[in-house]
Amino acid sequence: SVPPGVLPLCHQPLAWGRATRQPPGPLQPPGLPLAPCRAFSNNKILVELDESSGVATMKFKSPPVNSLSLDFLTEFCISLEKLENDRACRGVIFTSAVPKIFSSGLDITEMCGKSMEHYAEFWRAVQEMWLRLYGSNMVTVAAVNGSSPAGGCLVALSCDYRIMAENPKFSIGLNEAQLGIVAPFWFKDTFVNVVGHRVAERSLQLGSLHPAPEAHKFGLVDELVPEEKLQEKAAAVMAQWLALPDHARQLTKSMMRKAVLDRLVAHREEDIQNFITFISKESIQKSLRMYMEMLKKKKS
């Protein structure tokens, strides 16, 4: 049973109904209305579904930096679940409506000076976001149109394909070590599965943020394109992935990712306790406070 106020665990069995869908037919004859483009907008994420292509876009719009607050994470999970359950939707493109930033990662204010109960609720929401996204039946493409440190990088890593704007000022990476924080095992597993053990080990220990060209060089992102071509490229990649039968692709994805997902599911409570113990240490609270002060000074 799920405690009150907690999203149920994401592991629904494969949506077999999705696998039997027919691909979209030839262009409709003139005079027939085009399939509608439906939008449901929440406070922090704009979701649009183009029913003719079966592709949704989830645009992060939580200024200034799309940080992953408890509210943002909850909204993310609900939006993703709605799309997962919508027979018209086969793929999702994730991108940002905030200039120069994809997502700055976990919201530090959720981890600073709060109660143990709050830390537990927040961390469960972070786990839930990853379990739903990494385990999604849909094709997921990250159109990374700005910098993407830490948790923002995790969102991109959890997708099936990553396209980044070709701008050396934009960087991406799991830089937790720079803040004196250790990336959890499931962040690490996701990273290793994308770039391999050696690159992940070095990058995690150094807390590196990689400029877009470097990120592309070792496969952290799959492609670089000029920013103005990003959405067009994401749509083209999505079409390529959706050309395959859903059921074969879904089963293959599940086979590749299941062991990593199962590991968190099996150790979920223990992972929450580890987070609470770690984050509530005075030394960690102190370094988070210093980091927040530094950010305030930068702003001013």
C-alpha positions in Angstrom: 0.0 0.0 0.0 1.2 3.5 -0.8 1.4 6.0 2.1 -0.9 9.0 1.7 0.4 11.9 -0.3 2.9 9.7 -2.1 2.6 9.0 -5.8 2.2 5.2 -6.5 5.3 3.5 -7.8 5.7 3.7 -11.5 6.0 0.1 -12.4 2.9 -0.6 -14.3 3.3 -3.6 -16.6 4.0 -2.9 -20.3 1.0 -1.1 -21.9 0.1 -3.8 -24.4 -2.6 -1.6 -25.8 0.1 0.7 -27.0 1.8 -2.0 -29.0 -1.1 -2.8 -31.1 -1.6 0.8 -32.4 -1.5 1.3 -36.1 1.0 3.9 -37.4 -0.6 7.1 -38.6 -2.2 6.7 -42.0 -1.5 8.7 -45.2 -2.2 12.4 -45.2 -5.9 13.1 -44.8 -7.8 14.2 -47.9 -8.5 17.9 -48.1 -11.6 19.1 -46.3 -11.0 16.8 -43.3 -9.8 18.6 -40.2 -6.3 17.8 -39.0 -5.9 15.9 -35.8 -6.0 18.4 -33.0 -3.0 19.5 -31.0 -4.1 19.3 -27.4 -2.4 21.3 -24.6 -2.7 20.9 -20.9 -0.7 23.5 -19.1 0.3 23.3 -15.5 2.1 25.9 -13.5 5.7 24.8 -14.2 5.4 22.5 -17.3 3.6 23.2 -20.6 2.5 20.0 -22.2 1.3 19.8 -25.9 0.2 16.7 -27.7 0.1 16.5 -31.5 -2.4 13.7 -32.0 -1.5 13.4 -35.7 2.1 12.4 -35.0 1.5 10.9 -31.5 4.3 13.1 -30.2 4.0 15.3 -27.0 6.3 18.1 -26.0 6.9 18.8 -22.3 8.4 22.3 -21.9 9.9 23.3 -18.6 8.8 26.8 -17.6 9.8 27.3 -14.0 12.0 30.4 -14.0 14.6 31.4 -13.3 16.4 28.0 -13.8 13.8 25.2 -14.0 15.0 23.8 -10.7 13.5 20.4 -9.6 11.4 21.5 -6.6 8.9 19.2 -5.0 6.1 21.0 -6.9 8.0 20.7 -10.2 8.7 17.0 -9.7 5.1 16.2 -8.7 3.8 18.0 -11.8 6.4 16.2 -14.0 5.3 12.8 -12.8 1.6 13.6 -13.2 2.1 15.0 -16.7 4.2 12.0 -17.7 1.6 9.6 -16.3 -1.2 11.3 -18.2 0.8 10.9 -21.5 1.7 7.3 -20.7 -2.0 6.5 -20.3 -3.0 8.4 -23.4 -3.4 6.0 -26.3 -2.8 8.9 -28.8 0.7 9.5 -27.4 3.8 7.4 -28.4 6.7 9.8 -27.7 7.7 12.8 -25.7 10.2 15.6 -26.4 11.6 17.4 -23.3 12.8 20.9 -23.6 13.0 24.2 -21.8 11.0 27.4 -22.3 13.5 29.3 -20.2 16.5 30.8 -22.2 20.0 29.3 -21.7 18.9 26.7 -19.2 17.5 23.2 -19.6 17.2 22.5 -15.9 19.6 23.5 -13.1 18.8 20.3 -11.2 17.5 19.7 -7.7 16.2 22.7 -5.8 18.7 23.4 -3.0 16.0 25.2 -1.0 14.2 21.8 -0.6 17.3 20.4 1.0 18.2 23.2 3.4 16.8 23.7 6.9 13.7 21.5 6.4 12.3 18.7 8.5 13.2 15.0 8.1 9.6 14.4 6.8 10.2 17.0 4.1 13.5 15.5 3.0 11.8 12.1 2.8 8.9 13.5 0.7 11.3 15.4 -1.6 13.6 12.5 -2.2 10.7 10.1 -2.9 9.6 12.6 -5.6 13.1 12.6 -7.1 13.1 8.8 -7.2 9.6 8.8 -8.7 10.6 11.2 -11.5 13.5 8.9 -12.5 11.6 5.6 -12.2 8.8 7.0 -14.4 11.1 8.6 -17.0 13.8 5.9 -17.2 11.1 3.2 -17.3 8.7 4.9 -19.7 7.1 2.9 -22.5 7.2 6.0 -24.7 10.1 7.2 -26.9 11.8 10.0 -24.9 14.0 12.6 -26.6 15.8 15.4 -24.7 16.2 18.6 -26.7 18.7 20.2 -24.4 18.6 24.0 -25.2 20.7 25.3 -22.3 22.9 24.2 -19.5 22.0 21.1 -17.6 23.9 20.4 -14.4 23.2 17.6 -11.8 19.5 16.6 -11.7 19.0 18.4 -15.1 21.7 16.1 -16.5 19.9 13.1 -15.0 16.6 14.1 -16.8 18.5 14.1 -20.1 20.5 10.9 -19.3 17.2 9.1 -18.6 15.8 9.8 -22.1 16.4 7.5 -25.1 18.2 10.1 -27.1 19.8 13.5 -26.3 20.3 16.4 -28.8 22.0 19.5 -27.5 22.3 23.1 -28.8 25.7 23.6 -30.3 26.8 26.3 -27.9 30.1 26.0 -26.0 28.6 28.2 -23.3 26.1 25.4 -22.5 27.4 22.6 -20.2 26.0 19.4 -18.9 27.2 16.9 -16.3 26.7 15.3 -12.8 28.6 17.9 -10.8 27.4 16.9 -7.3 30.9 16.4 -6.0 31.6 20.1 -6.4 28.9 20.8 -3.8 30.2 18.1 -1.4 27.3 15.8 -2.3 27.6 12.3 -3.6 25.5 11.3 -6.6 23.3 8.3 -5.6 23.9 4.9 -7.1 21.1 5.2 -9.6 22.4 8.5 -10.9 25.7 6.7 -11.3 24.1 3.6 -13.0 22.3 5.8 -15.5 25.5 7.7 -16.3 27.6 4.6 -16.7 24.9 3.1 -19.1 25.3 6.2 -21.4 29.1 7.0 -21.3 30.8 3.8 -20.0 32.6 3.2 -16.7 35.8 5.1 -17.1 34.3 8.4 -18.4 31.6 8.2 -15.7 34.1 7.5 -12.9 36.4 10.4 -13.8 33.5 12.8 -14.5 31.7 11.9 -11.2 34.8 12.2 -9.0 35.7 15.6 -10.5 32.1 16.8 -10.5 32.7 17.9 -14.1 30.4 20.1 -16.1 31.2 19.4 -19.8 30.7 22.1 -22.5 28.5 20.9 -25.3 31.3 19.9 -27.7 33.1 17.8 -25.1 29.8 16.2 -23.9 29.2 15.2 -27.5 32.8 13.8 -27.9 32.3 11.1 -25.3 28.6 10.4 -26.0 27.0 12.2 -23.1 24.8 13.8 -25.8 24.2 12.0 -29.1 24.1 15.0 -31.4 24.8 18.7 -31.5 22.8 21.0 -33.7 22.5 24.8 -34.0 19.9 26.0 -31.4 17.4 27.2 -34.1 17.4 23.6 -35.6 17.0 21.8 -32.3 13.2 21.3 -32.2 13.2 20.3 -35.9 16.0 17.8 -35.3 14.2 16.4 -32.2 11.0 15.8 -34.3 13.0 14.0 -37.0 14.8 11.7 -34.5 11.4 11.0 -32.9 9.9 10.0 -36.2 12.8 7.6 -36.9 12.3 5.9 -33.5 8.5 5.8 -33.9 8.9 4.1 -37.3 9.5 0.8 -35.4 6.7 -1.4 -33.9 6.1 -0.1 -30.4 6.1 -3.5 -28.7 9.5 -4.7 -30.0 11.1 -1.3 -29.0 9.4 -1.3 -25.6 10.5 -4.9 -24.7 14.0 -4.1 -25.8 14.1 -1.0 -23.7 12.8 -2.8 -20.7 15.4 -5.6 -21.2 18.2 -3.0 -21.3 17.0 -0.9 -18.3 15.1 -3.3 -16.0 18.1 -4.3 -13.8 18.9 -0.7 -13.0 15.3 0.2 -12.3 14.8 -2.9 -10.1 17.8 -2.0 -8.0 16.2 1.3 -6.9 12.8 -0.3 -6.4 14.3 -3.0 -4.1 16.3 -0.4 -2.1 13.9 2.6 -2.2 13.4 3.1 1.5 17.0 2.5 2.3 18.0 5.1 -0.4 15.6 7.7 1.2 17.1 7.0 4.7 20.6 7.4 3.3 19.6 10.7 1.7 18.0 12.0 5.0 21.1 11.0 7.1 23.5 12.6 4.6 21.6 15.8 3.9 20.8 16.6 7.6 24.5 16.5 8.6 25.5 19.9 9.9 28.6 20.0 7.6 26.4 19.4 4.5 23.8 21.9 5.6 26.6 24.4 6.1 28.0 23.9 2.6 24.5 24.1 1.1 23.9 27.4 2.9 27.2 28.7 1.6 26.3 27.7 -1.9 22.9 29.4 -1.6 24.7 32.6 -0.4 27.0 32.4 -3.4 24.1 32.1 -5.7 22.4 35.2 -4.1 25.6 37.2 -4.5 25.8 36.2 -8.2 22.2 37.3 -8.7 22.8 40.7 -7.1 
